[in-house]
Amino acid sequence: MIASRTPVSLHNFLVAGGRGKRCVAGGGGRKRGRVQRRHLTQALESLWRHSPRPAPPAAAARGEANRSWQPPPLENPAFEEYYKEQRIVREEEWDDFISVLRKPLPATFRINASSQFFKDICSKFENDFKRYLESEVSDEYGEDAIRPLPWYPGNLAWHLNFSRKQLRKNQALESFHEFLKHESEVGNITRQEAVSMVPPLLLNIQPDHHILDMCAAPGSKTFQLLEMIHQSKEPGLLPRALVVANDVNAQRCDLLIHNMKRMCTANLIVTNHEAQNFPDCRLANDLSEIYKKDCKPQRLEFDRVLCDVPCSGDGTIRKGHDMWRKWNSGMGNGLHLLQVDISMRGIALLKVGGRMVYSTCSMNPIENEAVIAELLQRSGNSIELLDVSNELPELVHRPGLSTWKVQDKGSWFQNHEDVPRDRKNVILPSMFPSNKSNQEGQSVCDDIEVNTDGISNSNTTKHSDSAPNITGSNFPLHRCMRIVPHDQDSGAFFIAVLHKLSPLHEGQMVEVTKTEVLDDDESLEEQKKISIDDHTLEDSNLTEVTLVSDVKIDQAESENRMNKLQDPCKWKGVDPVLFFRDLTVMRSIVSFFGINISFPLEGHLVTRSADTDNARRIYYVSKSVQEILQLNVEVGEQLKIASLGLKMFERHRSKDGCPCLYRLSYEGLPLLLPYISKRILCASPNDFLRLLQYRTVNFAHFIDARFGEEAASLIPGCCVVILREGHQNLDLGSITMDPTTIAIVCWRGKATVNAMVSPPDRKELLERIAHRFGIKALRVEEDENPRRQD
């Protein structure tokens, strides 16, 4: 109101004042009057802008309300009552436990050990950033503002003494925050909660393992699994291991695919299924027949299964403060049976001798120990619960609970017989501690008391007194691992490791149907949303078509399989992926780039286009992925595959006269480079940096004239430019096999060389090379400006 009324009265005052001036001046002229009015206008408007203006009553009331506004209290009496009753921590440490829950969660991240530059990144954290943070923010955040997590191998995981919000807001941390964002974007680091890193470590992954991540999105653990299988591979060779990452939600699959693009792997399949109904792609009807033929897989089985199930998520309460308001005990009750069903399916898909890790970010025993007890009960002697407390000796953890109660509608129950009849379909017998154990070797040890709340670190365990008058489980649930926030300033987590001793019999492998046990006031979908990990990228609105394919097949069956593969995909709205079998195009690619015949192409190239003659992109899949795709075709495409393969070749649209229809993809270059013998140029650091900075550089503008001449001598088309370090003559064979070699995909145009690299990757390479040669870091530009370069 003030802003609308004041200009009107000011205008009236100015008009009157102007007229007065002219009258007094006695006709001094229009120009002088206009100048005087302008000066008066400026003076009065300045006075008006800087004068205190009374706020209208409504605005004043809002301002008063804003000054008195406080964030919602971080408390929930029902939450505190529930976990006090469950005795997840000792009574004397309850205040410490609750106090830490109300504090922001420290930021943590992991370095990708399979990254080409991981040693440089480790050095930067251990030296540059550690010294900088200790000098700049040690007073505010303590001496160890940044430190490696002691239990994570190789100092690859780091803990910060400030939260992600503090990292964004603190000006002193701005450069460090920008560094983390950029390195995360290009896949060199992953920002992930510390306790979320534990389950993949306990899988004990070996180089030839097939791994299933049943509930994978948004993908931080999947990425960690891929890091592990790629960490020790040799240049130009793919690991034998494989990761199948599954999620029930198509949009979350898109997010998973987006996050996995940072890895650039040919050993990943992303599927879109209900985890409890994940297909086994069985060829043989009789289980005994599956194990007779060792030449090729007869059903889908995995050496390792990660079962990080949907949960209530109250272990993440430090980073999701809204959980204080939303939490109720019905959340865990409503998810219990789904968690059991998913886990039983995971056990069925696990190979004999394999290991499954069950985990949740919940503190609720109904979602944790009760699920494990039910798995042991259903599986009989087929599985055992392992004690893995010695596998990460520096990790502070506590044994699982042996006793707990079940709450429903504010009432507590110690056994299922006490539950009212109308609630027995919601409160299930499996939610209660079981006193039945079919496994003699898994009975509770005499020296382990019920409700063991001790802290375990370096094999030291403390035990609390047992809870009176509560039935305890006879299963060795103390072998489970509980991580509580105040032990090591983290989130809360639950982990159990299961070992498969023998196949499940038919009665244990009953098909799981859609089972939803819902509380009256809480829908399953709402409960699932709460359990979503917040480690996501901002851009999650991606669309990714599903890929379905076959693999190289026996000669006798090739014609039949070919016809079968050309059929439309059975999944509605899904584009099939077909093996790329155009030998003419493949020979052209091999000849143009001089690809060694030892690199297998036939049977490893797939495309998502039904028109294979005009396929826009061609993907490369590993041998392990190939075998699963072949099995999937033979069983009628039971797997709904959302994504797979490493982008290797892309069809170009250039009219420069290139004889090869396809160019190399930057994502696939590290795998293919050791086998390429043609179309390779070696650039000096200055010219390499120039290409990265400007993307398009004219032949005449390279500092090294000989490099420009060599580029001009190539026929138009795709080429590879390698960074030449030093002035010695280089042996291309040894250079391309060196994992430290820096190379990029370029296009030789009519008079220019164009870097076919994304801006984030160009920025990363600019910084790495500048640091290596002691050159000032350059900024990525859109195009070349010769005047600025000279």
C-alpha positions in Angstrom: 0.0 0.0 0.0 2.8 2.4 0.8 4.5 1.7 -2.5 1.3 2.4 -4.5 0.2 5.6 -2.6 3.5 7.5 -2.2 4.3 8.0 -5.9 0.9 9.6 -6.5 1.3 12.2 -3.6 4.9 12.7 -4.7 3.8 13.5 -8.2 1.2 16.0 -7.0 3.8 17.7 -4.8 6.3 17.9 -7.7 3.8 19.4 -10.0 2.9 22.0 -7.4 6.5 22.7 -6.7 7.4 23.0 -10.3 4.7 25.6 -10.9 5.8 27.5 -7.9 9.4 27.6 -9.1 8.4 28.9 -12.5 6.1 31.6 -11.0 8.9 32.8 -8.6 11.5 32.8 -11.4 9.3 35.0 -13.5 9.5 33.0 -16.7 13.0 31.6 -16.5 12.3 29.2 -19.3 11.0 25.6 -19.7 14.4 24.0 -19.8 15.4 25.5 -16.5 12.1 24.4 -15.0 12.6 20.8 -16.2 16.1 20.7 -14.7 14.8 22.0 -11.4 11.9 19.6 -11.3 14.3 16.7 -12.2 16.7 17.6 -9.3 13.8 18.0 -6.9 12.4 14.6 -8.0 15.8 12.9 -7.5 16.2 14.5 -4.0 12.7 13.5 -2.8 12.8 10.0 -4.2 16.2 9.5 -2.5 14.7 10.8 0.7 11.7 8.5 0.3 13.9 5.4 -0.3 16.0 5.9 2.7 13.3 7.0 5.2 11.8 4.4 7.5 8.4 3.3 6.2 5.8 1.9 8.6 4.6 -1.5 7.6 0.9 -2.2 7.2 -0.7 -4.2 9.9 -0.7 -7.5 8.0 2.9 -7.2 6.9 3.9 -6.3 10.5 2.1 -9.3 11.8 3.9 -11.5 9.3 7.3 -10.1 10.2 6.6 -10.6 13.8 5.6 -14.2 13.1 8.8 -14.8 11.1 10.9 -13.5 13.9 9.2 -15.8 16.3 9.2 -18.9 14.0 11.2 -21.8 15.1 12.0 -25.0 13.2 9.7 -27.9 14.2 11.0 -29.7 17.4 13.2 -32.7 16.8 11.2 -35.0 19.0 8.5 -37.6 18.9 7.3 -39.1 22.2 6.0 -42.2 20.4 9.5 -42.7 18.8 11.2 -42.4 22.2 8.8 -44.7 24.0 9.1 -47.3 21.3 12.8 -47.6 21.3 13.2 -47.3 25.0 10.8 -50.3 25.3 12.8 -52.2 22.7 16.0 -51.5 24.6 18.1 -50.9 21.5 20.6 -49.0 23.7 21.3 -49.2 27.5 19.3 -46.9 29.7 22.4 -44.9 30.8 23.3 -44.0 27.3 19.9 -43.0 26.1 20.5 -39.3 26.5 23.7 -39.5 24.3 21.8 -41.6 21.7 18.9 -39.0 21.4 21.3 -36.1 21.5 23.2 -37.4 18.5 20.0 -38.1 16.6 19.2 -34.4 16.8 22.5 -33.3 15.3 23.1 -33.0 11.5 24.7 -36.0 9.9 28.3 -35.5 8.9 29.0 -35.7 5.2 30.9 -38.7 3.9 32.1 -39.8 0.4 34.0 -42.6 -1.3 36.8 -42.4 -3.9 36.3 -44.6 -7.0 39.4 -46.8 -6.9 38.8 -47.9 -10.5 39.1 -44.3 -11.7 42.1 -43.4 -13.8 43.0 -40.5 -11.5 42.1 -42.0 -8.1 45.7 -41.7 -6.8 45.7 -38.0 -7.6 42.4 -37.6 -5.9 43.6 -39.5 -2.8 46.7 -37.3 -2.7 44.6 -34.2 -2.9 42.5 -35.2 0.1 45.4 -36.5 2.2 47.5 -33.4 1.6 46.0 -30.3 0.1 42.4 -30.4 1.4 43.4 -31.8 4.8 45.8 -29.0 5.4 43.5 -26.4 4.1 40.5 -27.5 6.1 42.5 -27.8 9.3 43.8 -24.2 8.9 40.5 -22.7 7.8 37.7 -24.4 9.7 39.4 -26.3 12.5 38.1 -23.9 15.2 34.6 -24.4 14.1 34.5 -28.1 13.2 37.4 -29.5 15.2 40.9 -30.6 14.4 39.9 -33.6 12.3 37.7 -31.6 9.9 38.4 -34.3 7.3 39.6 -37.8 8.0 39.5 -41.3 6.4 37.1 -43.8 7.8 39.4 -46.2 9.6 37.3 -49.3 8.7 37.1 -48.7 5.0 40.0 -50.4 3.1 42.7 -48.3 1.4 41.7 -44.9 2.9 39.1 -44.7 0.1 36.2 -43.4 2.2 36.3 -40.0 4.0 34.4 -38.4 6.9 33.8 -34.7 7.2 33.0 -33.0 10.5 30.2 -31.0 8.9 26.9 -31.8 7.2 26.1 -31.4 3.6 24.0 -28.3 4.4 27.0 -26.7 6.2 29.2 -27.7 3.3 26.9 -25.7 0.9 26.5 -22.7 3.1 30.0 -22.1 4.5 32.0 -19.7 2.3 35.3 -21.1 3.6 34.3 -24.5 2.2 33.1 -23.2 -1.2 36.1 -24.4 -3.3 36.1 -27.7 -1.5 32.3 -28.1 -2.1 32.8 -27.3 -5.8 35.5 -29.9 -6.1 33.3 -32.5 -4.5 30.4 -31.7 -6.9 32.6 -31.9 -10.0 34.4 -35.1 -9.0 31.0 -36.7 -8.2 29.6 -35.6 -11.6 32.4 -37.4 -13.5 32.3 -40.5 -11.3 35.6 -40.1 -9.4 33.9 -39.9 -6.0 30.4 -40.9 -4.7 28.8 -39.0 -1.8 27.3 -41.7 0.3 26.4 -42.2 3.9 29.1 -44.0 5.8 27.0 -46.9 7.1 25.6 -47.4 3.7 29.1 -48.5 2.5 29.2 -51.4 4.9 27.0 -54.1 3.2 29.0 -54.3 -0.1 32.2 -54.8 1.9 30.7 -57.7 3.7 29.7 -59.5 0.5 33.4 -60.5 0.1 33.3 -60.1 -3.7 35.7 -62.2 -5.8 36.7 -61.4 -9.4 34.4 -63.9 -11.1 31.3 -63.4 -9.0 27.8 -62.7 -10.4 26.1 -60.3 -8.1 22.5 -59.3 -7.7 21.4 -56.0 -6.1 17.7 -56.6 -5.5 16.6 -53.1 -4.5 19.3 -51.0 -6.1 18.0 -47.5 -6.8 19.3 -44.8 -6.4 22.5 -46.8 -6.9 25.2 -45.8 -4.4 25.8 -49.4 -3.3 25.5 -50.6 -7.0 28.2 -48.1 -7.9 30.3 -49.4 -5.0 29.9 -53.0 -6.3 31.0 -51.9 -9.8 34.1 -50.2 -8.3 35.1 -53.4 -6.6 34.8 -55.6 -9.7 36.6 -53.1 -11.9 39.3 -52.2 -9.4 41.9 -54.9 -10.3 41.2 -55.4 -14.0 44.0 -55.1 -16.5 44.0 -52.5 -19.3 41.9 -53.6 -22.2 40.3 -56.5 -20.3 36.9 -56.7 -18.8 36.3 -58.3 -15.4 34.6 -61.6 -15.4 32.3 -60.5 -12.6 28.8 -59.1 -13.3 26.3 -56.9 -11.4 22.5 -57.1 -12.0 20.9 -54.1 -10.4 17.1 -54.3 -10.0 14.4 -51.9 -8.9 10.6 -52.2 -8.9 10.0 -48.5 -9.8 10.6 -47.5 -13.4 11.4 -43.9 -12.5 13.9 -45.0 -9.9 15.4 -47.3 -12.6 15.9 -44.2 -14.7 17.7 -42.6 -11.8 19.8 -45.7 -11.2 20.8 -45.7 -14.9 21.7 -42.0 -14.7 24.0 -42.6 -11.8 25.6 -45.7 -13.3 26.5 -43.8 -16.5 29.4 -42.3 -14.5 31.0 -45.8 -14.3 31.1 -46.7 -18.0 30.9 -50.4 -17.6 30.0 -53.3 -19.9 29.4 -55.6 -16.8 26.1 -54.2 -15.6 22.4 -55.1 -16.3 19.7 -52.9 -14.9 16.3 -54.7 -14.5 12.8 -53.5 -13.6 11.0 -56.2 -11.5 9.4 -56.7 -8.1 12.2 -58.0 -6.1 10.1 -60.7 -4.5 9.2 -62.0 -7.9 12.6 -61.6 -9.6 12.7 -64.3 -12.4 15.2 -67.2 -12.2 15.0 -67.8 -16.0 15.0 -71.5 -15.4 15.4 -73.8 -18.5 15.1 -77.1 -16.7 11.8 -78.1 -14.9 13.6 -80.4 -12.5 16.0 -78.8 -10.1 18.4 -81.7 -10.4 18.7 -81.1 -14.1 20.0 -77.6 -13.5 23.3 -78.9 -12.0 24.0 -81.5 -14.6 25.0 -79.2 -17.5 28.1 -77.1 -16.7 28.6 -75.9 -20.2 26.1 -73.1 -20.0 23.7 -71.7 -17.4 20.4 -73.5 -17.0 18.9 -70.9 -14.6 19.8 -67.5 -13.2 21.9 -67.9 -10.0 24.2 -65.5 -8.2 27.3 -65.9 -6.1 26.4 -62.8 -4.1 23.1 -61.1 -3.3 22.7 -57.7 -1.8 19.3 -57.4 -0.2 19.0 -53.8 1.0 15.2 -53.9 1.4 12.7 -51.0 1.5 12.3 -50.0 5.1 10.9 -47.3 7.4 14.2 -45.5 7.2 14.3 -44.1 10.8 18.1 -44.8 10.8 18.4 -41.8 8.5 16.6 -39.5 10.9 19.7 -37.2 11.2 19.5 -36.2 7.5 15.7 -36.4 7.2 14.3 -34.3 10.0 10.8 -34.8 8.7 11.1 -38.3 10.0 10.5 -37.0 13.6 7.0 -35.9 12.6 6.1 -38.8 10.3 7.4 -41.7 12.4 5.0 -44.3 13.9 5.5 -47.9 14.8 3.1 -49.1 12.1 5.6 -48.2 9.4 7.9 -51.1 10.3 5.0 -53.5 10.8 3.6 -52.7 7.3 6.9 -53.6 5.6 7.8 -56.7 7.5 6.3 -59.3 5.2 7.5 -57.6 2.1 11.0 -57.7 3.5 10.7 -61.4 4.3 9.4 -62.2 0.8 12.2 -60.2 -0.9 14.8 -61.9 1.2 13.4 -65.4 0.6 13.6 -64.7 -3.1 17.2 -63.6 -2.7 18.1 -66.9 -1.0 16.4 -68.9 -3.7 18.5 -67.0 -6.4 21.7 -67.5 -4.4 24.1 -70.3 -5.4 25.0 -72.9 -2.9 28.1 -71.6 -1.1 27.1 -68.1 -1.9 26.6 -65.2 0.5 23.6 -62.8 0.9 23.8 -59.6 2.9 20.5 -58.3 4.3 20.4 -54.7 5.4 18.1 -51.8 6.3 18.6 -48.2 7.4 16.0 -48.9 10.2 16.5 -49.4 13.9 13.3 -51.4 14.3 13.7 -55.1 15.3 10.5 -55.9 13.4 12.3 -55.0 10.2 15.6 -56.5 11.2 16.0 -59.4 13.7 12.4 -60.6 13.2 13.0 -60.8 9.4 16.3 -62.8 9.9 14.7 -65.1 12.4 11.8 -65.8 9.9 14.4 -66.5 7.1 16.2 -69.0 9.3 12.9 -70.6 10.3 11.7 -71.0 6.7 15.0 -72.1 5.2 15.7 -74.8 7.7 19.3 -76.1 7.4 19.7 -74.5 3.9 21.3 -71.3 5.3 23.3 -70.2 8.2 23.8 -66.8 9.9 27.4 -65.8 9.8 29.5 -64.0 12.4 31.4 -61.4 10.4 32.5 -59.2 13.3 36.1 -59.8 12.5 35.9 -58.8 8.8 35.9 -55.0 9.5 37.6 -54.9 12.9 37.8 -51.1 13.0 34.0 -50.7 12.5 32.2 -50.0 15.8 29.0 -52.1 15.9 26.7 -54.0 18.3 25.3 -57.5 18.3 21.7 -58.0 17.2 18.8 -58.2 19.6 17.4 -61.5 20.8 14.3 -60.1 22.4 11.8 -57.5 21.4 8.1 -56.6 21.5 5.5 -55.7 18.9 3.4 -52.6 19.1 0.1 -52.1 17.4 -2.3 -49.2 17.9 -0.5 -48.2 21.1 -0.7 -51.6 22.6 2.3 -53.9 23.3 2.4 -57.6 22.6 4.9 -60.2 23.6 3.5 -63.1 21.6 1.0 -63.5 18.7 -1.6 -65.3 20.9 -2.2 -62.0 22.7 -3.0 -60.0 19.5 -6.8 -59.3 19.0 -8.4 -61.4 16.3 -9.2 -58.5 14.1 -5.5 -57.5 14.0 -3.9 -60.9 13.4 -3.8 -60.3 9.7 -1.7 -57.2 10.3 0.4 -58.4 13.3 1.9 -61.6 12.1 3.5 -64.5 14.0 6.9 -63.9 12.2 7.1 -60.4 13.9 7.7 -62.0 17.3 10.9 -63.6 18.6 10.9 -67.3 17.6 11.7 -70.0 20.1 11.8 -72.6 17.3 15.1 -73.5 15.7 15.5 -76.2 13.2 19.3 -75.7 13.1 21.2 -77.4 15.8 24.4 -75.6 14.8 22.7 -72.3 15.1 21.3 -72.5 18.7 22.2 -69.6 20.9 25.5 -70.0 22.7 25.3 -70.4 26.5 27.4 -67.3 27.2 25.2 -65.0 25.0 22.4 -63.5 27.0 19.2 -62.3 25.4 18.9 -58.7 24.3 22.7 -58.2 23.9 23.2 -54.5 23.5 26.9 -54.4 23.6 29.4 -52.5 21.5 31.7 -54.6 19.3 35.0 -53.2 18.1 38.1 -55.2 17.6 36.4 -58.3 19.0 35.4 -56.6 22.3 31.8 -57.0 23.3 29.8 -55.8 26.3 26.5 -57.3 27.2 23.5 -55.8 29.1 21.3 -57.6 31.5 18.6 -59.7 29.9 15.0 -58.4 29.7 12.8 -60.1 32.2 9.6 -62.0 31.2 10.2 -61.6 27.4 10.5 -64.6 25.2 13.8 -64.6 23.4 14.7 -66.1 20.0 16.6 -69.3 19.9 18.4 -68.3 16.7 21.9 -66.8 17.0 20.8 -63.3 16.2 23.7 -61.8 18.1 25.7 -62.5 14.9 23.7 -59.7 13.3 25.3 -56.2 13.3 23.7 -53.1 14.6 25.3 -49.7 14.0 24.0 -46.9 16.3 24.6 -43.2 15.7 26.4 -42.2 18.8 29.1 -44.9 18.6 30.9 -43.2 15.7 28.9 -40.2 14.7 27.0 -41.9 11.9 23.5 -42.9 10.9 21.9 -46.1 12.1 22.0 -49.4 10.2 21.3 -53.1 10.5 23.3 -55.8 8.6 23.0 -59.6 8.6 25.2 -62.0 6.5 23.7 -65.3 5.4 25.6 -68.3 3.9 23.7 -70.8 1.7 24.6 -74.4 2.6 22.3 -76.4 0.4 19.5 -75.8 -2.2 16.0 -74.9 -0.9 13.5 -77.7 -1.5 10.4 -77.1 -3.6 8.3 -76.3 -0.6 10.6 -73.5 0.4 10.6 -72.0 -3.2 6.9 -71.2 -3.4 6.3 -68.3 -5.7 5.8 -65.1 -3.8 2.6 -63.2 -4.7 2.0 -59.5 -4.2 1.6 -59.3 -0.5 0.8 -56.0 1.2 0.2 -55.9 4.9 -1.0 -52.4 5.6 -1.7 -50.5 8.8 -5.0 -48.6 8.8 -3.3 -45.2 8.8 -0.3 -45.9 6.6 -0.1 -47.1 3.0 2.7 -49.2 1.8 3.7 -46.7 -0.9 4.1 -44.0 1.7 6.3 -46.3 3.8 8.4 -47.1 0.8 8.9 -43.4 0.0 10.3 -42.8 3.4 12.9 -45.4 2.9 14.4 -43.8 -0.2 18.1 -43.0 0.2 18.8 -39.3 -0.3 22.0 -39.9 -2.2 20.5 -38.8 -5.5 21.4 -36.5 -8.3 19.2 -33.4 -8.9 18.4 -34.4 -12.5 16.4 -37.5 -12.1 13.8 -36.9 -14.9 15.5 -39.1 -17.4 14.0 -41.4 -19.9 15.8 -44.6 -20.8 14.4 -47.3 -23.0 14.7 -50.9 -22.0 17.2 -53.1 -23.7 16.6 -56.7 -24.5 19.0 -58.9 -26.4 20.5 -62.2 -27.1 24.1 -63.4 -27.4 26.4 -65.4 -29.7 24.8 -68.8 -30.2 25.7 -72.2 -31.5 25.9 -72.5 -35.3 23.2 -75.1 -35.5 20.7 -72.9 -33.8 21.7 -69.6 -35.3 18.9 -69.3 -37.9 16.1 -70.2 -35.4 17.5 -67.8 -32.8 17.9 -65.0 -35.4 14.2 -65.2 -36.2 13.3 -65.3 -32.6 15.4 -62.2 -31.9 13.6 -60.1 -34.5 10.3 -60.5 -32.7 9.1 -57.4 -30.8 9.9 -57.3 -27.1 7.3 -59.0 -25.0 7.4 -56.1 -22.4 4.9 -53.4 -23.2 6.5 -50.1 -24.1 10.0 -51.6 -24.3 12.3 -51.4 -27.3 14.2 -54.6 -27.9 17.9 -54.7 -28.1 19.3 -56.9 -30.9 22.8 -58.1 -31.5 24.5 -56.0 -34.1 25.3 -58.6 -36.8 26.1 -56.4 -39.8 29.5 -57.9 -40.7 30.1 -55.3 -43.5 29.9 -52.4 -41.0 31.9 -54.3 -38.4 34.7 -55.0 -40.9 34.6 -51.3 -41.9 35.1 -50.2 -38.3 37.9 -52.8 -37.7 39.7 -51.7 -40.8 39.3 -47.9 -40.3 40.6 -47.9 -36.7 43.0 -50.9 -37.1 41.3 -52.9 -34.3 43.2 -56.0 -33.4 41.4 -59.3 -34.1 42.1 -60.3 -30.5 39.4 -57.9 -29.3 36.1 -59.8 -29.7 33.4 -57.7 -31.4 31.1 -60.3 -32.9 28.5 -61.4 -30.4 29.4 -58.6 -28.0 27.7 -55.7 -29.8 24.1 -54.8 -29.2 21.8 -52.0 -30.4 18.5 -50.8 -29.2 17.3 -50.0 -32.7 15.0 -52.5 -34.4 16.5 -51.2 -37.7 20.0 -52.5 -37.2 21.0 -51.2 -40.6 20.7 -47.7 -39.3 21.5 -48.2 -35.6 22.4 -44.9 -34.0 24.4 -46.3 -31.1 26.2 -49.6 -30.6 26.9 -51.0 -27.2 29.4 -53.5 -26.0 28.6 -56.2 -23.4 30.9 -58.5 -21.5 31.0 -62.3 -21.8 29.1 -62.6 -18.5 26.4 -60.3 -19.7 26.2 -62.1 -23.0 25.5 -65.4 -21.3 22.7 -64.0 -19.3 21.1 -62.4 -22.3 21.3 -65.7 -24.2 19.6 -67.5 -21.3 17.0 -64.7 -21.2 16.2 -65.2 -24.9 15.9 -69.0 -24.5 13.3 -68.7 -21.6 11.2 -66.1 -23.5 12.6 -62.9 -22.2 11.6 -63.3 -18.6 14.0 -60.5 -17.6 12.7 -56.9 -18.2 16.0 -55.2 -18.9 16.1 -51.5 -18.5 19.7 -50.9 -19.5 23.0 -52.6 -20.3 26.2 -52.3 -22.2 29.0 -49.8 -22.7 28.4 -47.3 -25.5 31.2 -48.1 -28.0 30.3 -46.7 -31.4 28.0 -43.9 -32.5 26.7 -43.2 -36.1 27.9 -39.9 -37.3 26.1 -37.5 -39.7 29.2 -35.8 -41.2 29.3 -35.1 -44.9 33.1 -34.7 -44.8 33.6 -37.9 -46.8 34.5 -40.3 -44.0 34.4 -43.9 -45.3 33.4 -45.3 -41.9 29.8 -44.8 -40.8 30.6 -44.9 -37.1 32.8 -43.0 -34.7 34.3 -44.0 -31.4 32.6 -43.2 -28.1 34.6 -41.5 -25.4 33.0 -43.8 -22.8 34.3 -46.9 -24.6 37.7 -45.6 -25.5 39.6 -46.9 -22.4 38.5 -50.5 -23.2 39.2 -50.3 -26.9 42.4 -48.2 -26.9 44.9 -51.0 -26.4 43.6 -52.7 -29.5 43.7 -49.7 -31.9 46.6 -49.2 -34.3 45.3 -46.5 -36.7 43.9 -43.0 -36.5 46.1 -42.1 -33.5 47.8 -38.7 -33.0 50.1 -37.7 -30.2 49.8 -34.1 -29.0 52.1 -32.0 -26.8 50.6 -30.9 -23.4 50.0 -27.4 -24.7 48.1 -28.6 -27.8 46.2 -31.2 -25.8 45.1 -28.5 -23.4 44.1 -26.3 -26.3 41.9 -29.0 -27.7 40.3 -29.5 -24.2 39.8 -25.8 -23.6 38.3 -24.8 -27.0 37.0 -28.1 -28.3 37.5 -27.0 -31.9 40.9 -25.9 -33.1 42.1 -25.1 -36.6 45.0 -27.0 -38.0 47.1 -23.8 -38.3 46.5 -22.8 -34.7 48.3 -25.7 -33.0 51.5 -24.7 -31.3 53.3 -27.8 -32.7 53.1 -27.3 -36.4 53.9 -30.9 -37.1 50.9 -32.0 -35.1 48.7 -29.8 -37.2 50.2 -31.3 -40.3 49.7 -34.8 -39.1 46.1 -34.1 -38.4 45.6 -32.5 -41.8 47.1 -35.6 -43.5 44.4 -37.8 -42.1 41.3 -38.4 -44.2 38.2 -36.9 -42.5 36.7 -38.9 -39.7 37.1 -40.0 -36.1 40.6 -40.2 -34.6 42.2 -40.6 -31.2 44.5 -38.0 -29.7 46.9 -39.1 -27.0 48.7 -36.8 -24.6 52.5 -37.0 -25.3 54.5 -36.6 -22.1 58.1 -35.7 -22.6 60.0 -35.4 -25.9 61.1 -39.0 -26.3 59.9 -41.1 -29.3 56.9 -43.1 -28.2 56.1 -46.7 -28.9 52.3 -46.6 -29.5 51.9 -50.2 -28.4 53.2 -49.6 -25.0 51.5 -46.2 -24.7 48.0 -47.5 -25.5 48.5 -50.4 -23.0 49.5 -48.0 -20.2 46.5 -47.5 -17.9 47.9 -44.0 -17.1 47.7 -42.9 -20.7 45.4 -39.9 -21.3 43.5 -40.0 -24.6 40.4 -38.5 -26.0 38.1 -39.1 -29.0 38.3 -36.4 -31.7 36.9 -35.7 -35.2 39.2 -34.6 -38.0 37.0 -32.1 -40.0 37.7 -30.1 -43.1 40.2 -27.8 -41.5 39.8 -28.4 -37.7 40.2 -31.0 -35.0 37.2 -31.3 -32.7 37.3 -32.9 -29.2 34.3 -35.3 -28.8 34.3 -35.0 -25.0 31.6 -33.6 -22.7 32.3 -30.3 -20.9 32.6 -31.9 -17.4 35.1 -34.5 -18.7 37.0 -31.7 -20.5 37.1 -29.7 -17.3 38.4 -32.7 -15.3 41.2 -33.4 -17.9 42.2 -29.8 -18.0 42.7 -29.7 -14.2 44.5 -33.1 -14.1 46.9 -32.2 -16.9 47.5 -28.7 -15.6 48.3 -30.0 -12.1 50.6 -32.7 -13.6 52.7 -30.2 -15.6 52.5 -27.3 -13.2 50.4 -25.2 -15.5 47.7 -22.8 -14.5 44.3 -24.5 -14.8 42.3 -23.3 -17.8 38.6 -22.8 -18.3 36.5 -24.7 -20.7 35.4 -22.5 -23.6 32.7 -23.1 -26.2 34.8 -22.5 -29.3 38.2 -21.4 -30.4 39.2 -17.7 -30.4 42.6 -17.4 -32.2 43.2 -13.8 -31.0 43.0 -15.0 -27.4 45.3 -17.9 -28.0 48.1 -15.9 -29.6 
